[in-house]
Amino acid sequence: MSKGPLKCPYCESVFKTEAELSKHIDRIHIGSGLLEGDRTKW
């Protein structure tokens, strides 16, 4: 797990955990989230 705030690569929203960020991307921005393997957009 990463330390510090995590920013959404699409909208700059900030999340505390990778899981929260992944769920946000899945819900809001279509496509696979970070926990599903797409870490290239960090």
mmCIF entry with sequence, helices, sheets and N, C-alpha, C, O atoms, coordinates in Angstrom:
data_MODEL
# 
_entry.id   MODEL 
# 
_entity.id                         1 
_entity.type                       polymer 
_entity.pdbx_number_of_molecules   1 
# 
_entity_poly.entity_id                      1 
_entity_poly.type                           'polypeptide(L)' 
_entity_poly.nstd_linkage                   no 
_entity_poly.nstd_monomer                   no 
_entity_poly.pdbx_seq_one_letter_code       MSKGPLKCPYCESVFKTEAELSKHIDRIHIGSGLLEGDRTKW 
_entity_poly.pdbx_seq_one_letter_code_can   MSKGPLKCPYCESVFKTEAELSKHIDRIHIGSGLLEGDRTKW 
_entity_poly.pdbx_strand_id                 A 
# 
loop_
_entity_poly_seq.entity_id 
_entity_poly_seq.num 
_entity_poly_seq.mon_id 
_entity_poly_seq.hetero 
1 1  MET n 
1 2  SER n 
1 3  LYS n 
1 4  GLY n 
1 5  PRO n 
1 6  LEU n 
1 7  LYS n 
1 8  CYS n 
1 9  PRO n 
1 10 TYR n 
1 11 CYS n 
1 12 GLU n 
1 13 SER n 
1 14 VAL n 
1 15 PHE n 
1 16 LYS n 
1 17 THR n 
1 18 GLU n 
1 19 ALA n 
1 20 GLU n 
1 21 LEU n 
1 22 SER n 
1 23 LYS n 
1 24 HIS n 
1 25 ILE n 
1 26 ASP n 
1 27 ARG n 
1 28 ILE n 
1 29 HIS n 
1 30 ILE n 
1 31 GLY n 
1 32 SER n 
1 33 GLY n 
1 34 LEU n 
1 35 LEU n 
1 36 GLU n 
1 37 GLY n 
1 38 ASP n 
1 39 ARG n 
1 40 THR n 
1 41 LYS n 
1 42 TRP n 
# 
_struct_asym.id          A 
_struct_asym.entity_id   1 
# 
loop_
_struct_conf.conf_type_id 
_struct_conf.id 
_struct_conf.pdbx_PDB_helix_id 
_struct_conf.beg_label_comp_id 
_struct_conf.beg_label_asym_id 
_struct_conf.beg_label_seq_id 
_struct_conf.pdbx_beg_PDB_ins_code 
_struct_conf.end_label_comp_id 
_struct_conf.end_label_asym_id 
_struct_conf.end_label_seq_id 
_struct_conf.pdbx_end_PDB_ins_code 
_struct_conf.beg_auth_comp_id 
_struct_conf.beg_auth_asym_id 
_struct_conf.beg_auth_seq_id 
_struct_conf.end_auth_comp_id 
_struct_conf.end_auth_asym_id 
_struct_conf.end_auth_seq_id 
_struct_conf.pdbx_PDB_helix_class 
_struct_conf.details 
_struct_conf.pdbx_PDB_helix_length 
HELX_P HELX_P1 AA1 GLU A 18 ? ILE A 28 ? GLU A 18 ILE A 28 1 ? 11 
HELX_P HELX_P2 AA2 LEU A 34 ? GLU A 36 ? LEU A 34 GLU A 36 5 ? 3  
# 
_struct_conf_type.id          HELX_P 
_struct_conf_type.criteria    ? 
_struct_conf_type.reference   ? 
# 
_struct_sheet.id               AA1 
_struct_sheet.type             ? 
_struct_sheet.number_strands   2 
_struct_sheet.details          ? 
# 
_struct_sheet_order.sheet_id     AA1 
_struct_sheet_order.range_id_1   1 
_struct_sheet_order.range_id_2   2 
_struct_sheet_order.offset       ? 
_struct_sheet_order.sense        anti-parallel 
# 
loop_
_struct_sheet_range.sheet_id 
_struct_sheet_range.id 
_struct_sheet_range.beg_label_comp_id 
_struct_sheet_range.beg_label_asym_id 
_struct_sheet_range.beg_label_seq_id 
_struct_sheet_range.pdbx_beg_PDB_ins_code 
_struct_sheet_range.end_label_comp_id 
_struct_sheet_range.end_label_asym_id 
_struct_sheet_range.end_label_seq_id 
_struct_sheet_range.pdbx_end_PDB_ins_code 
_struct_sheet_range.beg_auth_comp_id 
_struct_sheet_range.beg_auth_asym_id 
_struct_sheet_range.beg_auth_seq_id 
_struct_sheet_range.end_auth_comp_id 
_struct_sheet_range.end_auth_asym_id 
_struct_sheet_range.end_auth_seq_id 
AA1 1 LEU A 6  ? LYS A 7  ? LEU A 6  LYS A 7  
AA1 2 VAL A 14 ? PHE A 15 ? VAL A 14 PHE A 15 
# 
loop_
_atom_site.group_PDB 
_atom_site.id 
_atom_site.type_symbol 
_atom_site.label_atom_id 
_atom_site.label_alt_id 
_atom_site.label_comp_id 
_atom_site.label_asym_id 
_atom_site.label_entity_id 
_atom_site.label_seq_id 
_atom_site.pdbx_PDB_ins_code 
_atom_site.Cartn_x 
_atom_site.Cartn_y 
_atom_site.Cartn_z 
_atom_site.occupancy 
_atom_site.B_iso_or_equiv 
_atom_site.pdbx_formal_charge 
_atom_site.auth_seq_id 
_atom_site.auth_comp_id 
_atom_site.auth_asym_id 
_atom_site.auth_atom_id 
_atom_site.pdbx_PDB_model_num 
ATOM 1   N N  . MET A 1 1  ? 0.838   -1.189 0.000   1.00 0.00 ? 1  MET A N  1 
ATOM 2   C CA . MET A 1 1  ? 0.000   0.000  0.000   1.00 0.00 ? 1  MET A CA 1 
ATOM 3   C C  . MET A 1 1  ? 0.877   1.245  0.000   1.00 0.00 ? 1  MET A C  1 
ATOM 4   O O  . MET A 1 1  ? 1.918   1.296  0.654   1.00 0.00 ? 1  MET A O  1 
ATOM 5   N N  . SER A 1 2  ? 0.441   2.215  -0.727  1.00 0.00 ? 2  SER A N  1 
ATOM 6   C CA . SER A 1 2  ? 1.186   3.464  -0.793  1.00 0.00 ? 2  SER A CA 1 
ATOM 7   C C  . SER A 1 2  ? 0.916   4.315  0.434   1.00 0.00 ? 2  SER A C  1 
ATOM 8   O O  . SER A 1 2  ? -0.143  4.223  1.054   1.00 0.00 ? 2  SER A O  1 
ATOM 9   N N  . LYS A 1 3  ? 1.876   5.129  0.767   1.00 0.00 ? 3  LYS A N  1 
ATOM 10  C CA . LYS A 1 3  ? 1.709   6.060  1.877   1.00 0.00 ? 3  LYS A CA 1 
ATOM 11  C C  . LYS A 1 3  ? 1.330   7.427  1.343   1.00 0.00 ? 3  LYS A C  1 
ATOM 12  O O  . LYS A 1 3  ? 1.695   7.798  0.228   1.00 0.00 ? 3  LYS A O  1 
ATOM 13  N N  . GLY A 1 4  ? 0.591   8.173  2.157   1.00 0.00 ? 4  GLY A N  1 
ATOM 14  C CA . GLY A 1 4  ? 0.204   9.509  1.753   1.00 0.00 ? 4  GLY A CA 1 
ATOM 15  C C  . GLY A 1 4  ? -1.025  9.495  0.875   1.00 0.00 ? 4  GLY A C  1 
ATOM 16  O O  . GLY A 1 4  ? -1.512  8.431  0.494   1.00 0.00 ? 4  GLY A O  1 
ATOM 17  N N  . PRO A 1 5  ? -1.524  10.666 0.554   1.00 0.00 ? 5  PRO A N  1 
ATOM 18  C CA . PRO A 1 5  ? -2.735  10.759 -0.259  1.00 0.00 ? 5  PRO A CA 1 
ATOM 19  C C  . PRO A 1 5  ? -2.491  10.266 -1.681  1.00 0.00 ? 5  PRO A C  1 
ATOM 20  O O  . PRO A 1 5  ? -1.408  10.442 -2.240  1.00 0.00 ? 5  PRO A O  1 
ATOM 21  N N  . LEU A 1 6  ? -3.509  9.650  -2.250  1.00 0.00 ? 6  LEU A N  1 
ATOM 22  C CA . LEU A 1 6  ? -3.453  9.155  -3.613  1.00 0.00 ? 6  LEU A CA 1 
ATOM 23  C C  . LEU A 1 6  ? -4.386  9.999  -4.465  1.00 0.00 ? 6  LEU A C  1 
ATOM 24  O O  . LEU A 1 6  ? -5.541  10.210 -4.096  1.00 0.00 ? 6  LEU A O  1 
ATOM 25  N N  . LYS A 1 7  ? -3.901  10.479 -5.589  1.00 0.00 ? 7  LYS A N  1 
ATOM 26  C CA . LYS A 1 7  ? -4.724  11.307 -6.472  1.00 0.00 ? 7  LYS A CA 1 
ATOM 27  C C  . LYS A 1 7  ? -5.249  10.484 -7.636  1.00 0.00 ? 7  LYS A C  1 
ATOM 28  O O  . LYS A 1 7  ? -4.538  9.660  -8.212  1.00 0.00 ? 7  LYS A O  1 
ATOM 29  N N  . CYS A 1 8  ? -6.493  10.723 -7.964  1.00 0.00 ? 8  CYS A N  1 
ATOM 30  C CA . CYS A 1 8  ? -7.081  10.107 -9.149  1.00 0.00 ? 8  CYS A CA 1 
ATOM 31  C C  . CYS A 1 8  ? -6.390  10.685 -10.381 1.00 0.00 ? 8  CYS A C  1 
ATOM 32  O O  . CYS A 1 8  ? -6.265  11.903 -10.505 1.00 0.00 ? 8  CYS A O  1 
ATOM 33  N N  . PRO A 1 9  ? -5.941  9.824  -11.292 1.00 0.00 ? 9  PRO A N  1 
ATOM 34  C CA . PRO A 1 9  ? -5.261  10.324 -12.486 1.00 0.00 ? 9  PRO A CA 1 
ATOM 35  C C  . PRO A 1 9  ? -6.198  11.020 -13.467 1.00 0.00 ? 9  PRO A C  1 
ATOM 36  O O  . PRO A 1 9  ? -5.744  11.678 -14.403 1.00 0.00 ? 9  PRO A O  1 
ATOM 37  N N  . TYR A 1 10 ? -7.493  10.877 -13.254 1.00 0.00 ? 10 TYR A N  1 
ATOM 38  C CA . TYR A 1 10 ? -8.462  11.473 -14.169 1.00 0.00 ? 10 TYR A CA 1 
ATOM 39  C C  . TYR A 1 10 ? -8.994  12.814 -13.684 1.00 0.00 ? 10 TYR A C  1 
ATOM 40  O O  . TYR A 1 10 ? -9.181  13.730 -14.485 1.00 0.00 ? 10 TYR A O  1 
ATOM 41  N N  . CYS A 1 11 ? -9.241  12.942 -12.373 1.00 0.00 ? 11 CYS A N  1 
ATOM 42  C CA . CYS A 1 11 ? -9.898  14.160 -11.898 1.00 0.00 ? 11 CYS A CA 1 
ATOM 43  C C  . CYS A 1 11 ? -9.208  14.812 -10.705 1.00 0.00 ? 11 CYS A C  1 
ATOM 44  O O  . CYS A 1 11 ? -9.681  15.832 -10.205 1.00 0.00 ? 11 CYS A O  1 
ATOM 45  N N  . GLU A 1 12 ? -8.096  14.241 -10.240 1.00 0.00 ? 12 GLU A N  1 
ATOM 46  C CA . GLU A 1 12 ? -7.323  14.821 -9.136  1.00 0.00 ? 12 GLU A CA 1 
ATOM 47  C C  . GLU A 1 12 ? -8.010  14.730 -7.769  1.00 0.00 ? 12 GLU A C  1 
ATOM 48  O O  . GLU A 1 12 ? -7.571  15.375 -6.817  1.00 0.00 ? 12 GLU A O  1 
ATOM 49  N N  . SER A 1 13 ? -9.085  13.934 -7.663  1.00 0.00 ? 13 SER A N  1 
ATOM 50  C CA . SER A 1 13 ? -9.667  13.687 -6.344  1.00 0.00 ? 13 SER A CA 1 
ATOM 51  C C  . SER A 1 13 ? -8.643  12.943 -5.501  1.00 0.00 ? 13 SER A C  1 
ATOM 52  O O  . SER A 1 13 ? -7.830  12.189 -6.036  1.00 0.00 ? 13 SER A O  1 
ATOM 53  N N  . VAL A 1 14 ? -8.675  13.146 -4.187  1.00 0.00 ? 14 VAL A N  1 
ATOM 54  C CA . VAL A 1 14 ? -7.679  12.557 -3.299  1.00 0.00 ? 14 VAL A CA 1 
ATOM 55  C C  . VAL A 1 14 ? -8.321  11.480 -2.423  1.00 0.00 ? 14 VAL A C  1 
ATOM 56  O O  . VAL A 1 14 ? -9.422  11.665 -1.905  1.00 0.00 ? 14 VAL A O  1 
ATOM 57  N N  . PHE A 1 15 ? -7.619  10.353 -2.263  1.00 0.00 ? 15 PHE A N  1 
ATOM 58  C CA . PHE A 1 15 ? -8.103  9.222  -1.477  1.00 0.00 ? 15 PHE A CA 1 
ATOM 59  C C  . PHE A 1 15 ? -7.016  8.750  -0.529  1.00 0.00 ? 15 PHE A C  1 
ATOM 60  O O  . PHE A 1 15 ? -5.826  8.943  -0.780  1.00 0.00 ? 15 PHE A O  1 
ATOM 61  N N  . LYS A 1 16 ? -7.444  8.126  0.567   1.00 0.00 ? 16 LYS A N  1 
ATOM 62  C CA . LYS A 1 16 ? -6.496  7.659  1.584   1.00 0.00 ? 16 LYS A CA 1 
ATOM 63  C C  . LYS A 1 16 ? -5.911  6.292  1.268   1.00 0.00 ? 16 LYS A C  1 
ATOM 64  O O  . LYS A 1 16 ? -4.788  5.992  1.671   1.00 0.00 ? 16 LYS A O  1 
ATOM 65  N N  . THR A 1 17 ? -6.658  5.459  0.551   1.00 0.00 ? 17 THR A N  1 
ATOM 66  C CA . THR A 1 17 ? -6.183  4.105  0.267   1.00 0.00 ? 17 THR A CA 1 
ATOM 67  C C  . THR A 1 17 ? -6.324  3.781  -1.213  1.00 0.00 ? 17 THR A C  1 
ATOM 68  O O  . THR A 1 17 ? -7.106  4.405  -1.931  1.00 0.00 ? 17 THR A O  1 
ATOM 69  N N  . GLU A 1 18 ? -5.551  2.793  -1.653  1.00 0.00 ? 18 GLU A N  1 
ATOM 70  C CA . GLU A 1 18 ? -5.647  2.338  -3.041  1.00 0.00 ? 18 GLU A CA 1 
ATOM 71  C C  . GLU A 1 18 ? -7.025  1.751  -3.318  1.00 0.00 ? 18 GLU A C  1 
ATOM 72  O O  . GLU A 1 18 ? -7.551  1.890  -4.422  1.00 0.00 ? 18 GLU A O  1 
ATOM 73  N N  . ALA A 1 19 ? -7.611  1.097  -2.320  1.00 0.00 ? 19 ALA A N  1 
ATOM 74  C CA . ALA A 1 19 ? -8.935  0.496  -2.501  1.00 0.00 ? 19 ALA A CA 1 
ATOM 75  C C  . ALA A 1 19 ? -9.984  1.571  -2.772  1.00 0.00 ? 19 ALA A C  1 
ATOM 76  O O  . ALA A 1 19 ? -10.824 1.406  -3.657  1.00 0.00 ? 19 ALA A O  1 
ATOM 77  N N  . GLU A 1 20 ? -9.942  2.664  -2.023  1.00 0.00 ? 20 GLU A N  1 
ATOM 78  C CA . GLU A 1 20 ? -10.890 3.752  -2.238  1.00 0.00 ? 20 GLU A CA 1 
ATOM 79  C C  . GLU A 1 20 ? -10.701 4.365  -3.627  1.00 0.00 ? 20 GLU A C  1 
ATOM 80  O O  . GLU A 1 20 ? -11.675 4.650  -4.324  1.00 0.00 ? 20 GLU A O  1 
ATOM 81  N N  . LEU A 1 21 ? -9.461  4.562  -4.018  1.00 0.00 ? 21 LEU A N  1 
ATOM 82  C CA . LEU A 1 21 ? -9.160  5.122  -5.331  1.00 0.00 ? 21 LEU A CA 1 
ATOM 83  C C  . LEU A 1 21 ? -9.657  4.187  -6.433  1.00 0.00 ? 21 LEU A C  1 
ATOM 84  O O  . LEU A 1 21 ? -10.247 4.641  -7.414  1.00 0.00 ? 21 LEU A O  1 
ATOM 85  N N  . SER A 1 22 ? -9.424  2.899  -6.277  1.00 0.00 ? 22 SER A N  1 
ATOM 86  C CA . SER A 1 22 ? -9.853  1.933  -7.272  1.00 0.00 ? 22 SER A CA 1 
ATOM 87  C C  . SER A 1 22 ? -11.373 1.930  -7.426  1.00 0.00 ? 22 SER A C  1 
ATOM 88  O O  . SER A 1 22 ? -11.891 1.913  -8.542  1.00 0.00 ? 22 SER A O  1 
ATOM 89  N N  . LYS A 1 23 ? -12.074 1.945  -6.307  1.00 0.00 ? 23 LYS A N  1 
ATOM 90  C CA . LYS A 1 23 ? -13.540 1.974  -6.356  1.00 0.00 ? 23 LYS A CA 1 
ATOM 91  C C  . LYS A 1 23 ? -14.034 3.244  -7.036  1.00 0.00 ? 23 LYS A C  1 
ATOM 92  O O  . LYS A 1 23 ? -14.982 3.199  -7.821  1.00 0.00 ? 23 LYS A O  1 
ATOM 93  N N  . HIS A 1 24 ? -13.404 4.370  -6.741  1.00 0.00 ? 24 HIS A N  1 
ATOM 94  C CA . HIS A 1 24 ? -13.761 5.644  -7.361  1.00 0.00 ? 24 HIS A CA 1 
ATOM 95  C C  . HIS A 1 24 ? -13.602 5.570  -8.878  1.00 0.00 ? 24 HIS A C  1 
ATOM 96  O O  . HIS A 1 24 ? -14.500 5.970  -9.619  1.00 0.00 ? 24 HIS A O  1 
ATOM 97  N N  . ILE A 1 25 ? -12.472 5.063  -9.334  1.00 0.00 ? 25 ILE A N  1 
ATOM 98  C CA . ILE A 1 25 ? -12.221 4.970  -10.772 1.00 0.00 ? 25 ILE A CA 1 
ATOM 99  C C  . ILE A 1 25 ? -13.246 4.048  -11.426 1.00 0.00 ? 25 ILE A C  1 
ATOM 100 O O  . ILE A 1 25 ? -13.774 4.357  -12.494 1.00 0.00 ? 25 ILE A O  1 
ATOM 101 N N  . ASP A 1 26 ? -13.524 2.918  -10.784 1.00 0.00 ? 26 ASP A N  1 
ATOM 102 C CA . ASP A 1 26 ? -14.500 1.983  -11.344 1.00 0.00 ? 26 ASP A CA 1 
ATOM 103 C C  . ASP A 1 26 ? -15.891 2.621  -11.439 1.00 0.00 ? 26 ASP A C  1 
ATOM 104 O O  . ASP A 1 26 ? -16.590 2.443  -12.436 1.00 0.00 ? 26 ASP A O  1 
ATOM 105 N N  . ARG A 1 27 ? -16.283 3.356  -10.412 1.00 0.00 ? 27 ARG A N  1 
ATOM 106 C CA . ARG A 1 27 ? -17.621 3.956  -10.384 1.00 0.00 ? 27 ARG A CA 1 
ATOM 107 C C  . ARG A 1 27 ? -17.721 5.165  -11.294 1.00 0.00 ? 27 ARG A C  1 
ATOM 108 O O  . ARG A 1 27 ? -18.697 5.304  -12.031 1.00 0.00 ? 27 ARG A O  1 
ATOM 109 N N  . ILE A 1 28 ? -16.726 6.043  -11.255 1.00 0.00 ? 28 ILE A N  1 
ATOM 110 C CA . ILE A 1 28 ? -16.839 7.345  -11.892 1.00 0.00 ? 28 ILE A CA 1 
ATOM 111 C C  . ILE A 1 28 ? -16.235 7.384  -13.299 1.00 0.00 ? 28 ILE A C  1 
ATOM 112 O O  . ILE A 1 28 ? -16.780 8.045  -14.183 1.00 0.00 ? 28 ILE A O  1 
ATOM 113 N N  . HIS A 1 29 ? -15.152 6.706  -13.510 1.00 0.00 ? 29 HIS A N  1 
ATOM 114 C CA . HIS A 1 29 ? -14.388 6.882  -14.748 1.00 0.00 ? 29 HIS A CA 1 
ATOM 115 C C  . HIS A 1 29 ? -14.309 5.653  -15.659 1.00 0.00 ? 29 HIS A C  1 
ATOM 116 O O  . HIS A 1 29 ? -13.414 5.640  -16.505 1.00 0.00 ? 29 HIS A O  1 
ATOM 117 N N  . ILE A 1 30 ? -15.105 4.681  -15.576 1.00 0.00 ? 30 ILE A N  1 
ATOM 118 C CA . ILE A 1 30 ? -15.030 3.451  -16.393 1.00 0.00 ? 30 ILE A CA 1 
ATOM 119 C C  . ILE A 1 30 ? -13.616 2.882  -16.496 1.00 0.00 ? 30 ILE A C  1 
ATOM 120 O O  . ILE A 1 30 ? -12.629 3.591  -16.297 1.00 0.00 ? 30 ILE A O  1 
ATOM 121 N N  . GLY A 1 31 ? -13.543 1.625  -16.801 1.00 0.00 ? 31 GLY A N  1 
ATOM 122 C CA . GLY A 1 31 ? -12.250 0.974  -16.953 1.00 0.00 ? 31 GLY A CA 1 
ATOM 123 C C  . GLY A 1 31 ? -11.782 0.332  -15.660 1.00 0.00 ? 31 GLY A C  1 
ATOM 124 O O  . GLY A 1 31 ? -12.428 0.474  -14.621 1.00 0.00 ? 31 GLY A O  1 
ATOM 125 N N  . SER A 1 32 ? -10.680 -0.361 -15.720 1.00 0.00 ? 32 SER A N  1 
ATOM 126 C CA . SER A 1 32 ? -10.185 -1.060 -14.548 1.00 0.00 ? 32 SER A CA 1 
ATOM 127 C C  . SER A 1 32 ? -9.570  -0.091 -13.542 1.00 0.00 ? 32 SER A C  1 
ATOM 128 O O  . SER A 1 32 ? -8.953  0.908  -13.910 1.00 0.00 ? 32 SER A O  1 
ATOM 129 N N  . GLY A 1 33 ? -9.752  -0.411 -12.275 1.00 0.00 ? 33 GLY A N  1 
ATOM 130 C CA . GLY A 1 33 ? -9.164  0.388  -11.213 1.00 0.00 ? 33 GLY A CA 1 
ATOM 131 C C  . GLY A 1 33 ? -7.737  -0.036 -10.936 1.00 0.00 ? 33 GLY A C  1 
ATOM 132 O O  . GLY A 1 33 ? -7.247  -1.002 -11.521 1.00 0.00 ? 33 GLY A O  1 
ATOM 133 N N  . LEU A 1 34 ? -7.081  0.665  -10.068 1.00 0.00 ? 34 LEU A N  1 
ATOM 134 C CA . LEU A 1 34 ? -5.674  0.397  -9.788  1.00 0.00 ? 34 LEU A CA 1 
ATOM 135 C C  . LEU A 1 34 ? -5.454  -0.987 -9.197  1.00 0.00 ? 34 LEU A C  1 
ATOM 136 O O  . LEU A 1 34 ? -4.441  -1.621 -9.493  1.00 0.00 ? 34 LEU A O  1 
ATOM 137 N N  . LEU A 1 35 ? -6.369  -1.470 -8.373  1.00 0.00 ? 35 LEU A N  1 
ATOM 138 C CA . LEU A 1 35 ? -6.176  -2.772 -7.750  1.00 0.00 ? 35 LEU A CA 1 
ATOM 139 C C  . LEU A 1 35 ? -6.431  -3.918 -8.741  1.00 0.00 ? 35 LEU A C  1 
ATOM 140 O O  . LEU A 1 35 ? -6.101  -5.070 -8.461  1.00 0.00 ? 35 LEU A O  1 
ATOM 141 N N  . GLU A 1 36 ? -7.011  -3.599 -9.881  1.00 0.00 ? 36 GLU A N  1 
ATOM 142 C CA . GLU A 1 36 ? -7.220  -4.618 -10.901 1.00 0.00 ? 36 GLU A CA 1 
ATOM 143 C C  . GLU A 1 36 ? -6.042  -4.696 -11.867 1.00 0.00 ? 36 GLU A C  1 
ATOM 144 O O  . GLU A 1 36 ? -6.112  -5.404 -12.871 1.00 0.00 ? 36 GLU A O  1 
ATOM 145 N N  . GLY A 1 37 ? -4.972  -3.984 -11.575 1.00 0.00 ? 37 GLY A N  1 
ATOM 146 C CA . GLY A 1 37 ? -3.753  -4.154 -12.345 1.00 0.00 ? 37 GLY A CA 1 
ATOM 147 C C  . GLY A 1 37 ? -3.307  -2.953 -13.156 1.00 0.00 ? 37 GLY A C  1 
ATOM 148 O O  . GLY A 1 37 ? -2.196  -2.963 -13.687 1.00 0.00 ? 37 GLY A O  1 
ATOM 149 N N  . ASP A 1 38 ? -4.120  -1.927 -13.272 1.00 0.00 ? 38 ASP A N  1 
ATOM 150 C CA . ASP A 1 38 ? -3.714  -0.782 -14.093 1.00 0.00 ? 38 ASP A CA 1 
ATOM 151 C C  . ASP A 1 38 ? -3.053  0.278  -13.221 1.00 0.00 ? 38 ASP A C  1 
ATOM 152 O O  . ASP A 1 38 ? -3.720  1.167  -12.692 1.00 0.00 ? 38 ASP A O  1 
ATOM 153 N N  . ARG A 1 39 ? -1.732  0.173  -13.077 1.00 0.00 ? 39 ARG A N  1 
ATOM 154 C CA . ARG A 1 39 ? -0.991  1.139  -12.275 1.00 0.00 ? 39 ARG A CA 1 
ATOM 155 C C  . ARG A 1 39 ? -0.213  2.099  -13.167 1.00 0.00 ? 39 ARG A C  1 
ATOM 156 O O  . ARG A 1 39 ? 0.604   2.872  -12.667 1.00 0.00 ? 39 ARG A O  1 
ATOM 157 N N  . THR A 1 40 ? -0.447  2.067  -14.463 1.00 0.00 ? 40 THR A N  1 
ATOM 158 C CA . THR A 1 40 ? 0.321   2.892  -15.386 1.00 0.00 ? 40 THR A CA 1 
ATOM 159 C C  . THR A 1 40 ? -0.112  4.355  -15.361 1.00 0.00 ? 40 THR A C  1 
ATOM 160 O O  . THR A 1 40 ? 0.618   5.216  -15.853 1.00 0.00 ? 40 THR A O  1 
ATOM 161 N N  . LYS A 1 41 ? -1.267  4.652  -14.805 1.00 0.00 ? 41 LYS A N  1 
ATOM 162 C CA . LYS A 1 41 ? -1.773  6.029  -14.848 1.00 0.00 ? 41 LYS A CA 1 
ATOM 163 C C  . LYS A 1 41 ? -1.483  6.809  -13.582 1.00 0.00 ? 41 LYS A C  1 
ATOM 164 O O  . LYS A 1 41 ? -2.032  7.894  -13.387 1.00 0.00 ? 41 LYS A O  1 
ATOM 165 N N  . TRP A 1 42 ? -0.631  6.278  -12.717 1.00 0.00 ? 42 TRP A N  1 
ATOM 166 C CA . TRP A 1 42 ? -0.293  6.993  -11.478 1.00 0.00 ? 42 TRP A CA 1 
ATOM 167 C C  . TRP A 1 42 ? 0.509   8.210  -11.786 1.00 0.00 ? 42 TRP A C  1 
ATOM 168 O O  . TRP A 1 42 ? 0.891   8.945  -10.875 1.00 0.00 ? 42 TRP A O  1 
# 
